[in-house]
Amino acid sequence: MSSFKTFQQTIAAKALDASLVEATFENGSTAILDLSDIKGQGPWAKLQDPAFFERAHAAFGTIVWPDGIDLAPEEVWVRAQKAAC
């Protein structure tokens, strides 16, 4: 069985403002992710509230908020790679 993994899990996350989250990954790298494109859409509607957005944290290898709101771990890593370019 292959242990190949194409993404790094998020081990820490902190909201920096109403749209940006700093994510730290298991390999020690960090990235600032702009999530303004998803705020207010579908399951992320509550992220429009700055006080709610600030409750971002890492759990289960990804960025999560209360009420079961999260991003797929792969999506967080892809966004981090794009932010690095």
Secondary structure as the mmCIF struct_conf table of DSSP 4:
data_model
#
loop_
_struct_conf.conf_type_id
_struct_conf.id
_struct_conf.beg_label_comp_id
_struct_conf.beg_label_asym_id
_struct_conf.beg_label_seq_id
_struct_conf.end_label_comp_id
_struct_conf.end_label_asym_id
_struct_conf.end_label_seq_id
BEND BEND1 THR A 6 PHE A 7
STRN STRN1 THR A 10 ALA A 15
BEND BEND2 ASP A 17 SER A 19
STRN STRN2 LEU A 20 PHE A 25
TURN_TY1_P TURN_TY1_P1 GLU A 26 ASN A 27
BEND BEND3 GLY A 28 GLY A 28
STRN STRN3 THR A 30 ASP A 34
TURN_TY1_P TURN_TY1_P2 SER A 36 GLY A 40
BEND BEND4 GLN A 41 GLN A 41
HELX_RH_3T_P HELX_RH_3T_P1 GLY A 42 GLN A 48
BEND BEND5 ASP A 49 ASP A 49
HELX_RH_AL_P HELX_RH_AL_P1 PRO A 50 PHE A 53
TURN_TY1_P TURN_TY1_P3 GLU A 54 ARG A 55
STRN STRN4 HIS A 57 ALA A 59
TURN_TY1_P TURN_TY1_P4 PHE A 60 GLY A 61
STRN STRN5 THR A 62 TRP A 65
HELX_RH_3T_P HELX_RH_3T_P2 PRO A 66 GLY A 68
STRN STRN6 ILE A 69 ASP A 70
HELX_RH_AL_P HELX_RH_AL_P2 PRO A 73 ALA A 84
#
